Amino acid sequence: MNNDNSDFSKGEFTSLLLASLRGFSQVVFIENVISGVLILLAITISSYKLGIISLLSSIVGTLIGKIGGAPKNSVNSGLFGYNSVLTGLAVSLFLTGPSRWGIALLGAMIAAIFTATMMHFLKNIDLPILTFPFIVLTWFVLLASYKLDVFHLSDSLVPQSLAYWQLNIAGELNWTAGFLNNIEQIFFLNHPISGVLLYSAIFVASWQLGLHAVIGSIIALLLSYVLGGEHALILGGLYGYNAILTCMAVSIVFSSQSNRFKIVSGILATCLTIPLTASFSTWLLPYGLPVLTMPFVVSTWLFLGARKMLPNL
């Protein structure tokens, strides 16, 4: 009997770990354990603390799905982990103090519950939830810091008045660094090896997704430069990560053979993320909030919703 229980426990742990690793890969629309390992490695190389909190966050989110009785295929494919991964990373980065790790894990748990809620409400209109739970939850946590003393906002998030804002487009551009930073910013990273690993994680699972990640990154670099974006933001990848996710989502992940112009609509949706990023950044400036992946969500929902009436898109 003890051996049976031991085998069962090992089997459950293995299943939980594999599902949690897929939670990492689901951030970039992939259900692949190897890709998940590469992404976790990319995070850990940039910061071992972020690697630990991201893994724990994915496990917490996956556990909520399992304990809550979600469909096994949804849990095992990592769909309850990816919003938790991003939430854990964001909260641990944008808060300070000894309580931030506990808040990050609690946020990861709530992110999984929020994910389940969004799955229920959006299934009737046939739209994916994407990273919307992560965005809203992270913004609420960060804003709570102004009224609740246990939340300590990082010094990197400083509210600024638009009345004194000045656009600064001076400085040289390192296109290679910008290209790598574009994909790193999906996971809040800043390490060249991490960028290489993240692109590799996508190509390992699908060369088509990998190609569109590259296309999205290049479009973001060129268009943000032509439109006169701040060079520091372009170099830091802050215009690129939403473009990468959008290009993959609209052109490949949520398209079908019936969408004859899916590549064109994917490129248009990708281009739209650049002014959306600038707009959301301006809107959130007085609150000191990061844009996160909201431009990706808005642009993707816009084009996927349009396909209900314009199926060729």
Secondary structure, DSSP 8 states (H G I E B T S, - for coil): -HHHHHHHHHHHHHHHHHHHHHHHHGGGT---HHHHHHHHHHHHHH-HHHHHHHHHHHHHHHHHHHHTT--HHHHHTTTTTHHHHHHHHHHHHHEESTTHHHHHHHHHHHHHHHHHHHHHHHTTTT---TTHHHHHHHHHHHHHTTT-TT-EE-TT-----GGG------S---HHHHHHHHHHGGGT---HHHHHHHHHHHHHH-HHHHHHHHHHHHHHHHHHHHTT--HHHHHTTTTTHHHHHHHHIIIIIT--TT-TTHHHHHHHHHHHHHHHHHHHHHHHGGGT---TTHHHHHHHHHHHHHTTT-TT-
